Amino acid sequence: MKRLRTDLEGREAIADYLQAEFSFLENTGVLAPHPGGRSAGLERLEQFQLEKYGKQRNFLDGEVGRLSPYISRGCIELEEVRQWALRHGKSNSVEKFVSELAWRAFFHLVYEEEGDRILKDMEKPKVSMRHHQTTLPEDIASGETGIPSMDTFIAMLKETGYLHNHARMYLASYIVHFRRVSWRVGADWMYGLLIDGDFASNHLSWQWVASTFSHKPYIFNRENLERYAGSVLSGDPRKGDPFNYSYEELSEQLFGSEYQPERSRTSGSYR
């Protein structure tokens, strides 16, 4: 078996070498915004302004940890991140952040218990998915849906291997509910592009959006998109915009009159 070189210095040199060795990999020409290694992970942890997290975490330009690439690759441990957060005392930001770490741990426990069963519906979907596609439409794969917000998210994903969690939810909801594509197809596609790809968290989160691992589907509308993503996205045209409706109208369009969801009091979205 051929051994890979370990004497290269600099990210560019390593990237060029890996591209030459594994020519089948897509070359975007852009390095991911996360330098690898434990030292880089610890540096990112110390740069994280945790006190801002509680109020800003749902905004695409808000303060979030961006620690997932380091946690998923074993550069830093989930428990040491939790202990780091707890040293900041009691606050809403600490509580919210530790809660997100707990979700990650929970998804891993589910995967440990259920194994490959997480590749199938964990629960009966709360909305009909009988006619969902089992292949990813080409316009989604290429980021040419014609909806600027979704195309921007897809471009970010393909170019950097990373998306803010809220953007992942938007994109998953669009693919599963608005485009009626199987959650498994979407989950596999996104997992293959993520630099922080975590099998359990990714696939069970897609099931959460789809309602096969939650009590209702996750959907969003134009108001929600503009509130949390408006500062980093160019606005979609209102004409023909599939999101420019009230939640009640969207629910009727997407799921029919039999499904009556409850609206979240906190974020204006279904969560």
ChimeraX commands (.cxc) that place a marker at each C-alpha (Angstrom):
marker #1 position 0.00,0.00,0.00 radius 0.5
marker #1 position 1.33,3.40,-0.97 radius 0.5
marker #1 position 2.05,5.68,1.96 radius 0.5
marker #1 position 1.11,9.35,1.77 radius 0.5
marker #1 position 3.78,11.97,2.28 radius 0.5
marker #1 position 3.89,13.67,5.66 radius 0.5
marker #1 position 6.73,16.12,5.04 radius 0.5
marker #1 position 4.74,18.81,3.26 radius 0.5
marker #1 position 4.47,22.29,4.75 radius 0.5
marker #1 position 1.60,24.68,4.29 radius 0.5
marker #1 position -2.04,24.06,3.45 radius 0.5
marker #1 position -1.59,24.90,-0.24 radius 0.5
marker #1 position 1.16,22.32,-0.69 radius 0.5
marker #1 position -0.87,19.65,1.08 radius 0.5
marker #1 position -3.96,20.48,-0.98 radius 0.5
marker #1 position -2.03,20.29,-4.25 radius 0.5
marker #1 position -0.51,16.96,-3.27 radius 0.5
marker #1 position -3.85,15.42,-2.27 radius 0.5
marker #1 position -5.48,16.66,-5.46 radius 0.5
marker #1 position -2.76,14.99,-7.49 radius 0.5
marker #1 position -3.04,11.73,-5.54 radius 0.5
marker #1 position -6.84,11.67,-5.58 radius 0.5
marker #1 position -7.69,13.21,-8.93 radius 0.5
marker #1 position -11.33,12.10,-8.70 radius 0.5
marker #1 position -11.96,14.70,-6.00 radius 0.5
marker #1 position -13.72,17.85,-7.13 radius 0.5
marker #1 position -11.34,20.78,-7.10 radius 0.5
marker #1 position -13.10,24.06,-6.35 radius 0.5
marker #1 position -9.81,25.94,-6.21 radius 0.5
marker #1 position -10.71,27.25,-2.75 radius 0.5
marker #1 position -9.36,25.90,0.53 radius 0.5
marker #1 position -11.85,25.34,3.33 radius 0.5
marker #1 position -11.88,28.20,5.89 radius 0.5
marker #1 position -10.82,25.84,8.68 radius 0.5
marker #1 position -7.10,25.07,9.04 radius 0.5
marker #1 position -6.72,21.59,10.46 radius 0.5
marker #1 position -5.20,20.25,13.67 radius 0.5
marker #1 position -5.69,20.44,17.40 radius 0.5
marker #1 position -3.83,23.72,17.81 radius 0.5
marker #1 position -6.11,25.40,15.28 radius 0.5
marker #1 position -9.16,23.94,17.02 radius 0.5
marker #1 position -8.08,25.22,20.43 radius 0.5
marker #1 position -7.30,28.62,18.94 radius 0.5
marker #1 position -10.78,28.77,17.43 radius 0.5
marker #1 position -12.27,27.80,20.80 radius 0.5
marker #1 position -10.50,30.67,22.53 radius 0.5
marker #1 position -11.64,33.09,19.83 radius 0.5
marker #1 position -15.28,32.07,20.25 radius 0.5
marker #1 position -17.21,34.91,21.91 radius 0.5
marker #1 position -19.57,32.71,23.88 radius 0.5
marker #1 position -21.32,35.63,25.59 radius 0.5
marker #1 position -22.85,36.62,22.23 radius 0.5
marker #1 position -24.02,33.15,21.30 radius 0.5
marker #1 position -27.41,33.17,23.04 radius 0.5
marker #1 position -28.75,36.17,21.13 radius 0.5
marker #1 position -26.92,35.70,17.84 radius 0.5
marker #1 position -26.80,31.94,17.22 radius 0.5
marker #1 position -29.75,31.80,14.81 radius 0.5
marker #1 position -28.44,34.61,12.58 radius 0.5
marker #1 position -26.24,33.57,9.69 radius 0.5
marker #1 position -23.80,36.39,10.47 radius 0.5
marker #1 position -24.11,35.89,14.23 radius 0.5
marker #1 position -21.53,34.57,16.66 radius 0.5
marker #1 position -21.36,30.77,16.57 radius 0.5
marker #1 position -18.60,28.37,17.55 radius 0.5
marker #1 position -17.60,26.99,14.13 radius 0.5
marker #1 position -16.02,24.20,16.15 radius 0.5
marker #1 position -17.74,21.29,14.42 radius 0.5
marker #1 position -14.89,20.54,11.97 radius 0.5
marker #1 position -12.53,20.09,14.91 radius 0.5
marker #1 position -14.96,18.09,17.02 radius 0.5
marker #1 position -16.04,15.78,14.20 radius 0.5
marker #1 position -12.41,15.06,13.27 radius 0.5
marker #1 position -11.29,14.42,16.83 radius 0.5
marker #1 position -9.03,17.45,17.13 radius 0.5
marker #1 position -10.90,18.55,20.23 radius 0.5
marker #1 position -13.24,16.53,22.41 radius 0.5
marker #1 position -16.89,17.32,23.02 radius 0.5
marker #1 position -16.41,17.09,26.79 radius 0.5
marker #1 position -13.51,19.53,26.86 radius 0.5
marker #1 position -15.61,22.02,24.90 radius 0.5
marker #1 position -18.43,21.57,27.42 radius 0.5
marker #1 position -16.06,22.10,30.34 radius 0.5
marker #1 position -14.65,25.20,28.63 radius 0.5
marker #1 position -18.16,26.61,28.29 radius 0.5
marker #1 position -19.13,25.86,31.89 radius 0.5
marker #1 position -16.15,27.86,33.13 radius 0.5
marker #1 position -17.93,30.95,31.80 radius 0.5
marker #1 position -20.55,30.71,34.54 radius 0.5
marker #1 position -24.31,30.58,34.25 radius 0.5
marker #1 position -25.92,32.51,31.41 radius 0.5
marker #1 position -28.39,32.04,28.57 radius 0.5
marker #1 position -25.51,31.73,26.12 radius 0.5
marker #1 position -23.83,28.99,28.11 radius 0.5
marker #1 position -27.11,27.12,28.53 radius 0.5
marker #1 position -27.93,27.30,24.80 radius 0.5
marker #1 position -24.44,26.26,23.74 radius 0.5
marker #1 position -24.22,23.32,26.13 radius 0.5
marker #1 position -27.68,22.27,24.95 radius 0.5
marker #1 position -26.39,22.10,21.37 radius 0.5
marker #1 position -23.46,19.98,22.51 radius 0.5
marker #1 position -25.97,17.70,24.25 radius 0.5
marker #1 position -27.92,17.26,21.01 radius 0.5
marker #1 position -24.73,16.14,19.29 radius 0.5
marker #1 position -24.05,13.64,22.07 radius 0.5
marker #1 position -27.66,12.45,21.91 radius 0.5
marker #1 position -27.47,11.81,18.15 radius 0.5
marker #1 position -24.34,9.74,18.73 radius 0.5
marker #1 position -26.06,7.70,21.43 radius 0.5
marker #1 position -28.97,7.03,19.07 radius 0.5
marker #1 position -26.56,5.93,16.35 radius 0.5
marker #1 position -24.69,3.71,18.81 radius 0.5
marker #1 position -27.98,2.07,19.81 radius 0.5
marker #1 position -29.68,1.89,16.41 radius 0.5
marker #1 position -26.77,1.56,13.99 radius 0.5
marker #1 position -27.72,1.69,10.30 radius 0.5
marker #1 position -31.39,1.94,11.23 radius 0.5
marker #1 position -30.87,5.71,11.22 radius 0.5
marker #1 position -30.68,5.41,7.43 radius 0.5
marker #1 position -34.41,4.65,7.42 radius 0.5
marker #1 position -37.35,6.49,8.95 radius 0.5
marker #1 position -36.97,6.36,12.72 radius 0.5
marker #1 position -40.66,7.16,13.08 radius 0.5
marker #1 position -43.65,7.38,10.81 radius 0.5
marker #1 position -43.52,10.75,9.01 radius 0.5
marker #1 position -46.09,13.26,10.24 radius 0.5
marker #1 position -46.81,14.35,6.68 radius 0.5
marker #1 position -47.17,12.31,3.52 radius 0.5
marker #1 position -43.93,11.45,1.70 radius 0.5
marker #1 position -45.28,8.80,-0.64 radius 0.5
marker #1 position -44.37,10.72,-3.78 radius 0.5
marker #1 position -40.94,12.05,-2.79 radius 0.5
marker #1 position -38.15,11.65,-5.36 radius 0.5
marker #1 position -35.37,9.17,-4.71 radius 0.5
marker #1 position -32.74,11.01,-6.74 radius 0.5
marker #1 position -31.45,14.53,-6.24 radius 0.5
marker #1 position -32.57,16.93,-9.00 radius 0.5
marker #1 position -29.68,18.22,-11.07 radius 0.5
marker #1 position -30.54,21.87,-10.47 radius 0.5
marker #1 position -30.07,21.33,-6.72 radius 0.5
marker #1 position -26.81,19.44,-7.15 radius 0.5
marker #1 position -25.43,22.18,-9.39 radius 0.5
marker #1 position -26.82,25.07,-7.32 radius 0.5
marker #1 position -28.95,26.37,-10.17 radius 0.5
marker #1 position -32.44,26.23,-8.68 radius 0.5
marker #1 position -33.19,29.81,-9.71 radius 0.5
marker #1 position -33.84,30.76,-6.08 radius 0.5
marker #1 position -30.93,33.02,-5.04 radius 0.5
marker #1 position -31.04,32.12,-1.34 radius 0.5
marker #1 position -30.94,28.36,-1.92 radius 0.5
marker #1 position -28.31,28.69,-4.66 radius 0.5
marker #1 position -26.20,30.81,-2.28 radius 0.5
marker #1 position -26.39,28.13,0.41 radius 0.5
marker #1 position -25.46,25.41,-2.07 radius 0.5
marker #1 position -22.53,27.47,-3.34 radius 0.5
marker #1 position -21.31,28.02,0.23 radius 0.5
marker #1 position -21.57,24.30,0.92 radius 0.5
marker #1 position -19.68,23.29,-2.21 radius 0.5
marker #1 position -17.00,25.96,-1.90 radius 0.5
marker #1 position -16.27,25.77,1.82 radius 0.5
marker #1 position -17.71,22.46,3.03 radius 0.5
marker #1 position -19.49,24.35,5.79 radius 0.5
marker #1 position -22.86,25.94,6.46 radius 0.5
marker #1 position -24.33,27.67,9.49 radius 0.5
marker #1 position -26.80,25.32,11.17 radius 0.5
marker #1 position -29.77,27.52,10.29 radius 0.5
marker #1 position -28.75,27.48,6.63 radius 0.5
marker #1 position -28.58,23.68,6.76 radius 0.5
marker #1 position -32.12,23.61,8.11 radius 0.5
marker #1 position -33.38,25.97,5.41 radius 0.5
marker #1 position -31.73,23.93,2.67 radius 0.5
marker #1 position -32.93,20.61,4.07 radius 0.5
marker #1 position -36.48,21.91,4.40 radius 0.5
marker #1 position -36.43,23.26,0.85 radius 0.5
marker #1 position -35.21,19.94,-0.54 radius 0.5
marker #1 position -37.51,17.68,1.47 radius 0.5
marker #1 position -40.73,19.69,1.70 radius 0.5
marker #1 position -40.70,22.26,-1.10 radius 0.5
marker #1 position -39.05,20.02,-3.70 radius 0.5
marker #1 position -40.36,16.71,-2.32 radius 0.5
marker #1 position -37.06,14.83,-2.34 radius 0.5
marker #1 position -36.38,11.95,0.04 radius 0.5
marker #1 position -34.61,13.10,3.21 radius 0.5
marker #1 position -32.13,10.23,2.82 radius 0.5
marker #1 position -31.12,11.46,-0.64 radius 0.5
marker #1 position -30.59,14.98,0.69 radius 0.5
marker #1 position -28.76,13.80,3.79 radius 0.5
marker #1 position -26.33,11.64,1.80 radius 0.5
marker #1 position -25.64,14.50,-0.62 radius 0.5
marker #1 position -24.93,17.06,2.11 radius 0.5
marker #1 position -22.83,14.63,4.14 radius 0.5
marker #1 position -20.60,14.07,1.14 radius 0.5
marker #1 position -19.85,17.80,0.91 radius 0.5
marker #1 position -19.42,18.73,4.56 radius 0.5
marker #1 position -15.95,19.31,5.97 radius 0.5
marker #1 position -17.43,18.70,9.42 radius 0.5
marker #1 position -19.52,15.76,8.27 radius 0.5
marker #1 position -20.85,13.88,11.27 radius 0.5
marker #1 position -22.91,10.91,10.17 radius 0.5
marker #1 position -25.23,10.72,13.17 radius 0.5
marker #1 position -25.83,14.45,13.54 radius 0.5
marker #1 position -26.33,14.99,9.82 radius 0.5
marker #1 position -28.73,12.16,9.06 radius 0.5
marker #1 position -30.78,12.46,12.24 radius 0.5
marker #1 position -31.05,16.23,11.76 radius 0.5
marker #1 position -32.43,15.64,8.26 radius 0.5
marker #1 position -34.92,13.22,9.80 radius 0.5
marker #1 position -35.83,15.94,12.32 radius 0.5
marker #1 position -36.57,18.34,9.46 radius 0.5
marker #1 position -38.53,15.66,7.58 radius 0.5
marker #1 position -40.61,14.73,10.70 radius 0.5
marker #1 position -39.40,11.13,10.84 radius 0.5
marker #1 position -37.50,11.92,14.05 radius 0.5
marker #1 position -39.67,14.74,15.40 radius 0.5
marker #1 position -43.33,15.50,16.01 radius 0.5
marker #1 position -43.69,17.88,13.05 radius 0.5
marker #1 position -41.90,18.95,9.86 radius 0.5
marker #1 position -39.64,21.97,9.84 radius 0.5
marker #1 position -40.60,24.65,7.34 radius 0.5
marker #1 position -39.78,28.33,6.98 radius 0.5
marker #1 position -41.17,31.32,5.13 radius 0.5
marker #1 position -39.87,34.52,3.57 radius 0.5
marker #1 position -40.23,36.53,6.78 radius 0.5
marker #1 position -38.10,34.03,8.70 radius 0.5
marker #1 position -35.49,33.82,5.95 radius 0.5
marker #1 position -35.11,37.59,5.77 radius 0.5
marker #1 position -34.92,37.93,9.55 radius 0.5
marker #1 position -32.12,35.43,10.09 radius 0.5
marker #1 position -30.34,35.34,6.72 radius 0.5
marker #1 position -31.18,38.70,5.18 radius 0.5
marker #1 position -27.91,40.34,6.13 radius 0.5
marker #1 position -25.84,37.88,4.09 radius 0.5
marker #1 position -28.18,37.03,1.23 radius 0.5
marker #1 position -29.50,38.98,-1.69 radius 0.5
marker #1 position -33.27,38.93,-1.60 radius 0.5
marker #1 position -35.15,36.44,-3.71 radius 0.5
marker #1 position -37.60,37.94,-6.18 radius 0.5
marker #1 position -41.05,38.17,-4.68 radius 0.5
marker #1 position -42.72,37.10,-7.91 radius 0.5
marker #1 position -42.96,33.35,-7.92 radius 0.5
marker #1 position -41.19,33.11,-4.56 radius 0.5
marker #1 position -42.21,29.75,-3.01 radius 0.5
marker #1 position -41.53,31.04,0.52 radius 0.5
marker #1 position -43.50,34.30,0.42 radius 0.5
marker #1 position -46.56,33.05,2.29 radius 0.5
marker #1 position -47.79,32.79,5.83 radius 0.5
marker #1 position -47.08,29.57,7.67 radius 0.5
marker #1 position -50.72,28.61,7.46 radius 0.5
marker #1 position -50.69,29.07,3.69 radius 0.5
marker #1 position -47.43,27.15,3.32 radius 0.5
marker #1 position -48.73,24.31,5.44 radius 0.5
marker #1 position -51.81,24.05,3.25 radius 0.5
marker #1 position -49.75,24.13,0.05 radius 0.5
marker #1 position -47.13,21.64,1.19 radius 0.5
marker #1 position -49.09,19.21,3.32 radius 0.5
marker #1 position -52.80,19.73,2.68 radius 0.5
marker #1 position -55.59,20.67,5.03 radius 0.5
marker #1 position -55.31,17.59,7.24 radius 0.5
marker #1 position -52.06,18.76,8.84 radius 0.5
marker #1 position -52.36,21.68,11.28 radius 0.5
marker #1 position -48.97,22.64,12.76 radius 0.5
marker #1 position -48.34,24.88,15.73 radius 0.5
marker #1 position -46.29,28.01,15.21 radius 0.5
marker #1 position -43.18,28.54,17.31 radius 0.5
marker #1 position -43.50,31.51,19.67 radius 0.5
marker #1 position -39.78,32.25,19.63 radius 0.5
marker #1 position -38.44,32.22,16.11 radius 0.5
marker #1 position -41.48,32.35,13.87 radius 0.5
marker #1 position -40.59,28.99,12.39 radius 0.5
marker #1 position -41.66,25.42,12.93 radius 0.5
marker #1 position -39.12,23.77,15.18 radius 0.5
marker link #1:1,2 radius 0.2
marker link #1:2,3 radius 0.2
marker link #1:3,4 radius 0.2
marker link #1:4,5 radius 0.2
marker link #1:5,6 radius 0.2
marker link #1:6,7 radius 0.2
marker link #1:7,8 radius 0.2
marker link #1:8,9 radius 0.2
marker link #1:9,10 radius 0.2
marker link #1:10,11 radius 0.2
marker link #1:11,12 radius 0.2
marker link #1:12,13 radius 0.2
marker link #1:13,14 radius 0.2
marker link #1:14,15 radius 0.2
marker link #1:15,16 radius 0.2
marker link #1:16,17 radius 0.2
marker link #1:17,18 radius 0.2
marker link #1:18,19 radius 0.2
marker link #1:19,20 radius 0.2
marker link #1:20,21 radius 0.2
marker link #1:21,22 radius 0.2
marker link #1:22,23 radius 0.2
marker link #1:23,24 radius 0.2
marker link #1:24,25 radius 0.2
marker link #1:25,26 radius 0.2
marker link #1:26,27 radius 0.2
marker link #1:27,28 radius 0.2
marker link #1:28,29 radius 0.2
marker link #1:29,30 radius 0.2
marker link #1:30,31 radius 0.2
marker link #1:31,32 radius 0.2
marker link #1:32,33 radius 0.2
marker link #1:33,34 radius 0.2
marker link #1:34,35 radius 0.2
marker link #1:35,36 radius 0.2
marker link #1:36,37 radius 0.2
marker link #1:37,38 radius 0.2
marker link #1:38,39 radius 0.2
marker link #1:39,40 radius 0.2
marker link #1:40,41 radius 0.2
marker link #1:41,42 radius 0.2
marker link #1:42,43 radius 0.2
marker link #1:43,44 radius 0.2
marker link #1:44,45 radius 0.2
marker link #1:45,46 radius 0.2
marker link #1:46,47 radius 0.2
marker link #1:47,48 radius 0.2
marker link #1:48,49 radius 0.2
marker link #1:49,50 radius 0.2
marker link #1:50,51 radius 0.2
marker link #1:51,52 radius 0.2
marker link #1:52,53 radius 0.2
marker link #1:53,54 radius 0.2
marker link #1:54,55 radius 0.2
marker link #1:55,56 radius 0.2
marker link #1:56,57 radius 0.2
marker link #1:57,58 radius 0.2
marker link #1:58,59 radius 0.2
marker link #1:59,60 radius 0.2
marker link #1:60,61 radius 0.2
marker link #1:61,62 radius 0.2
marker link #1:62,63 radius 0.2
marker link #1:63,64 radius 0.2
marker link #1:64,65 radius 0.2
marker link #1:65,66 radius 0.2
marker link #1:66,67 radius 0.2
marker link #1:67,68 radius 0.2
marker link #1:68,69 radius 0.2
marker link #1:69,70 radius 0.2
marker link #1:70,71 radius 0.2
marker link #1:71,72 radius 0.2
marker link #1:72,73 radius 0.2
marker link #1:73,74 radius 0.2
marker link #1:74,75 radius 0.2
marker link #1:75,76 radius 0.2
marker link #1:76,77 radius 0.2
marker link #1:77,78 radius 0.2
marker link #1:78,79 radius 0.2
marker link #1:79,80 radius 0.2
marker link #1:80,81 radius 0.2
marker link #1:81,82 radius 0.2
marker link #1:82,83 radius 0.2
marker link #1:83,84 radius 0.2
marker link #1:84,85 radius 0.2
marker link #1:85,86 radius 0.2
marker link #1:86,87 radius 0.2
marker link #1:87,88 radius 0.2
marker link #1:88,89 radius 0.2
marker link #1:89,90 radius 0.2
marker link #1:90,91 radius 0.2
marker link #1:91,92 radius 0.2
marker link #1:92,93 radius 0.2
marker link #1:93,94 radius 0.2
marker link #1:94,95 radius 0.2
marker link #1:95,96 radius 0.2
marker link #1:96,97 radius 0.2
marker link #1:97,98 radius 0.2
marker link #1:98,99 radius 0.2
marker link #1:99,100 radius 0.2
marker link #1:100,101 radius 0.2
marker link #1:101,102 radius 0.2
marker link #1:102,103 radius 0.2
marker link #1:103,104 radius 0.2
marker link #1:104,105 radius 0.2
marker link #1:105,106 radius 0.2
marker link #1:106,107 radius 0.2
marker link #1:107,108 radius 0.2
marker link #1:108,109 radius 0.2
marker link #1:109,110 radius 0.2
marker link #1:110,111 radius 0.2
marker link #1:111,112 radius 0.2
marker link #1:112,113 radius 0.2
marker link #1:113,114 radius 0.2
marker link #1:114,115 radius 0.2
marker link #1:115,116 radius 0.2
marker link #1:116,117 radius 0.2
marker link #1:117,118 radius 0.2
marker link #1:118,119 radius 0.2
marker link #1:119,120 radius 0.2
marker link #1:120,121 radius 0.2
marker link #1:121,122 radius 0.2
marker link #1:122,123 radius 0.2
marker link #1:123,124 radius 0.2
marker link #1:124,125 radius 0.2
marker link #1:125,126 radius 0.2
marker link #1:126,127 radius 0.2
marker link #1:127,128 radius 0.2
marker link #1:128,129 radius 0.2
marker link #1:129,130 radius 0.2
marker link #1:130,131 radius 0.2
marker link #1:131,132 radius 0.2
marker link #1:132,133 radius 0.2
marker link #1:133,134 radius 0.2
marker link #1:134,135 radius 0.2
marker link #1:135,136 radius 0.2
marker link #1:136,137 radius 0.2
marker link #1:137,138 radius 0.2
marker link #1:138,139 radius 0.2
marker link #1:139,140 radius 0.2
marker link #1:140,141 radius 0.2
marker link #1:141,142 radius 0.2
marker link #1:142,143 radius 0.2
marker link #1:143,144 radius 0.2
marker link #1:144,145 radius 0.2
marker link #1:145,146 radius 0.2
marker link #1:146,147 radius 0.2
marker link #1:147,148 radius 0.2
marker link #1:148,149 radius 0.2
marker link #1:149,150 radius 0.2
marker link #1:150,151 radius 0.2
marker link #1:151,152 radius 0.2
marker link #1:152,153 radius 0.2
marker link #1:153,154 radius 0.2
marker link #1:154,155 radius 0.2
marker link #1:155,156 radius 0.2
marker link #1:156,157 radius 0.2
marker link #1:157,158 radius 0.2
marker link #1:158,159 radius 0.2
marker link #1:159,160 radius 0.2
marker link #1:160,161 radius 0.2
marker link #1:161,162 radius 0.2
marker link #1:162,163 radius 0.2
marker link #1:163,164 radius 0.2
marker link #1:164,165 radius 0.2
marker link #1:165,166 radius 0.2
marker link #1:166,167 radius 0.2
marker link #1:167,168 radius 0.2
marker link #1:168,169 radius 0.2
marker link #1:169,170 radius 0.2
marker link #1:170,171 radius 0.2
marker link #1:171,172 radius 0.2
marker link #1:172,173 radius 0.2
marker link #1:173,174 radius 0.2
marker link #1:174,175 radius 0.2
marker link #1:175,176 radius 0.2
marker link #1:176,177 radius 0.2
marker link #1:177,178 radius 0.2
marker link #1:178,179 radius 0.2
marker link #1:179,180 radius 0.2
marker link #1:180,181 radius 0.2
marker link #1:181,182 radius 0.2
marker link #1:182,183 radius 0.2
marker link #1:183,184 radius 0.2
marker link #1:184,185 radius 0.2
marker link #1:185,186 radius 0.2
marker link #1:186,187 radius 0.2
marker link #1:187,188 radius 0.2
marker link #1:188,189 radius 0.2
marker link #1:189,190 radius 0.2
marker link #1:190,191 radius 0.2
marker link #1:191,192 radius 0.2
marker link #1:192,193 radius 0.2
marker link #1:193,194 radius 0.2
marker link #1:194,195 radius 0.2
marker link #1:195,196 radius 0.2
marker link #1:196,197 radius 0.2
marker link #1:197,198 radius 0.2
marker link #1:198,199 radius 0.2
marker link #1:199,200 radius 0.2
marker link #1:200,201 radius 0.2
marker link #1:201,202 radius 0.2
marker link #1:202,203 radius 0.2
marker link #1:203,204 radius 0.2
marker link #1:204,205 radius 0.2
marker link #1:205,206 radius 0.2
marker link #1:206,207 radius 0.2
marker link #1:207,208 radius 0.2
marker link #1:208,209 radius 0.2
marker link #1:209,210 radius 0.2
marker link #1:210,211 radius 0.2
marker link #1:211,212 radius 0.2
marker link #1:212,213 radius 0.2
marker link #1:213,214 radius 0.2
marker link #1:214,215 radius 0.2
marker link #1:215,216 radius 0.2
marker link #1:216,217 radius 0.2
marker link #1:217,218 radius 0.2
marker link #1:218,219 radius 0.2
marker link #1:219,220 radius 0.2
marker link #1:220,221 radius 0.2
marker link #1:221,222 radius 0.2
marker link #1:222,223 radius 0.2
marker link #1:223,224 radius 0.2
marker link #1:224,225 radius 0.2
marker link #1:225,226 radius 0.2
marker link #1:226,227 radius 0.2
marker link #1:227,228 radius 0.2
marker link #1:228,229 radius 0.2
marker link #1:229,230 radius 0.2
marker link #1:230,231 radius 0.2
marker link #1:231,232 radius 0.2
marker link #1:232,233 radius 0.2
marker link #1:233,234 radius 0.2
marker link #1:234,235 radius 0.2
marker link #1:235,236 radius 0.2
marker link #1:236,237 radius 0.2
marker link #1:237,238 radius 0.2
marker link #1:238,239 radius 0.2
marker link #1:239,240 radius 0.2
marker link #1:240,241 radius 0.2
marker link #1:241,242 radius 0.2
marker link #1:242,243 radius 0.2
marker link #1:243,244 radius 0.2
marker link #1:244,245 radius 0.2
marker link #1:245,246 radius 0.2
marker link #1:246,247 radius 0.2
marker link #1:247,248 radius 0.2
marker link #1:248,249 radius 0.2
marker link #1:249,250 radius 0.2
marker link #1:250,251 radius 0.2
marker link #1:251,252 radius 0.2
marker link #1:252,253 radius 0.2
marker link #1:253,254 radius 0.2
marker link #1:254,255 radius 0.2
marker link #1:255,256 radius 0.2
marker link #1:256,257 radius 0.2
marker link #1:257,258 radius 0.2
marker link #1:258,259 radius 0.2
marker link #1:259,260 radius 0.2
marker link #1:260,261 radius 0.2
marker link #1:261,262 radius 0.2
marker link #1:262,263 radius 0.2
marker link #1:263,264 radius 0.2
marker link #1:264,265 radius 0.2
marker link #1:265,266 radius 0.2
marker link #1:266,267 radius 0.2
marker link #1:267,268 radius 0.2
marker link #1:268,269 radius 0.2
marker link #1:269,270 radius 0.2
marker link #1:270,271 radius 0.2
view
